[in-house]
């Protein structure tokens, strides 16, 4: 019997991190919620979830010693997934907390959604996929995903953007840079489409 892929979900004490863990288990991964550098290093893939404020999440990540662990996971080339504020943390900075630096893995900044729309966007919205990333396999060109956010990532290199939605303007909502994939939407709350994306991530970890 083939052993299940080990996925480390970074545990820095912010928000409902277990929802991501449970969704990964549902699609067949051996997902562990951990702050152990050794466990993260031994995992086949790493997930960084996040909810709430950018600055609070970055400060909490640093407080438990996971900043370097996250960087090392990215450098190791293992599949790495950022979700919601976990996605935002991959950028250099955020307008939400201008004095707090991000992880700097995706060059660019996190910016407020336009003042002309309701913030946060708290709804289902339909993606437009802008690159043919394998994590979207089986989802069609315009899958529906669930969002709760007031900011979005603006990469320096537009080719890092993997999907957008329309919400008062074109909003960047998924990113791919080498072995790093990141989503502003919550795949763990996005029904079958979200679970399919997570299943694709686990499958990619098995192939890497």
N, C-alpha and C positions, 0 to 999 in steps of 0.2 A: 504493500500500500504506500502510495506517494505521500510524503509528509506535506503539511500545509505550509504555505509561504509565511514567513515571520515578518510582520509589519509592526514597527515601533511607532506609537502615537505619543508625541512629546507631551509630557505632563508637567505643566508649570502652574497648575492650580487656578487657572482662569476659566470660567464658564463651564458649559456642559461638554467636557472633552469625551465623556463616555459615549455620547451619541455617535461620534465618528468611529470609535472603537467597535461599538455594537454593529454598525452598518458594515464595517470591514469583515467582521466575523460572519455576518449574514451572507456575504458573497464568497466565503470560503477561506479567508485568511486567518492565520493565528495572530490576532492583533493584541498587543500588550500596551497598556498605558504605563509609561515609564519616564523617569528622570535620570536613569542610569546610563552613563556614557558607554559602559561595556555592553549593555543590552542594545543600545542604539547601534553600536558598532557591529554587533553580531546579526542585526536584522537584515532582511533582504530588501526592505524598502522603509521609508520614513514618512510620516504624516505630521504636519504642523497645523492643527486647527486653531481657531481663535474667535472669540466674540467680545464685544464691548469696545473699549477705546484703544487706539493704537499705542499711546504712551504707556498705559497701564499694562498692556500685554508685553511690550518690549521690556519694561522694567521688571516684570515678573519672570520673564524668560532669563534675563541676566541674573536675577537674584538667586535662581536655583542652578546657575552654572550651565545653562543649556545653549547659550549663544555660540560658543566654540564647537559644541557638539553638533549643532545644526550645520555650521559651516563645514565641519569635517565630513558630515554625511553627504553634503553636496559635492565636495571635492572627491569623495570616494566613487562618484559616478553612479551610485545606486539610485533607483527611482525615488523622487522626493515630491510630495504633494502638499501644497499650502491651501488651506480652506478659509474663506471669509477674511477675518482679520489676520489669520495666518498667512493668507495671500498678501495682504497689505504689508505685513512685516518683512516680506522678502524685498521690498523696495528700499531706496536710500532714505526716504523721509516721507512725512505725511503733513498735510496742512492742518490736520486735526490737532497735532501736538508738535509744533515746529521745532521745539528744543530737544526732541528725542530722535536719535538716529535709528534707522532700520538696519536690517541685516545686509543690505547692499548686494544682494544676489541678482536681482533684476534691476539694472540701472534705470532710474527714473523716480517719479514721485507719485504719491497718492493725493488726489485732489477732490474737493467737494463736488458733488453733483450740482447742476445749475440751480440757482435760487428760484427759478420758474417752475420747478417740479416739487412735489411733496417729498420731504426727506424725513425719515428714510423711505426708500423704495421697499415696500413690504408686500410682495406679491409674486405670483408666477409671471415669468416673462420668457419670450421665445428667443433663443440664440440664433445668431448668424455666424456660422463657423467660417473663420477666415484663413485657417490652414488645415490641411488634411492630417491632423494628429490622430494617431491610433487610439488615443483615449476616447475619441468620439465614434469609434467603429460601432456600427449597429444602431446608431441614434438618429440617423437621417441628417438632413442639412439644417433643420430648424427645431431642435428638441426644446421642450419646455423645462425650465428649472426654477427653483424657489429662491427668492432673494430677500435679505434684510440688510440694507446698507445705505449709508449717506455719502460715501466717497467711492472713488474708483481709481484704479491704477493707470498711470500714463507713462509708458516706458519711453526711454530715449530712442530706442530702436523699434519702430513700428512692427517689424517682423517678429518681435517677441509676443505680440498679441495673437491669441488663438481663436477668440470668439468675442462678439459684441452683442449688445441689445440696443433697442431704441427706447429711451426714457427721457424725453425732452431734447435729447441729442443722441449721438452715437456714444455709447458707454462701453468701455473695455471691461470684459468680465471673465476672461480666461487667458492664460499666458503659458507659453512654452519657451524655455531657454535651456538647451542641452538636456540634461536629465531631470530638470525641474519643471513641474507642471503646477499651475495654481489657478484656483477658481474663486471668484467673488461670491458666486452662488453656493448654496449648501447642497452638495450631492446627497448627503445623508438624510435630507428632508425633501428630496425631489422625486420621491416615488420610484417607479421602475426605471426611468431615465437616469436618475442619479445613481441607483444601484448598479446599472449597467456600466456607467462611467467608472465606478469604483472597482467593479469586476475587471474591467479592462486594465486598470492600474495594477491590480494584483497579478493579472496575467502577464503584463509587461515586466513586473518584478521577477516573475518566474523565468522569463526569457532572457533576462539581462545577465 
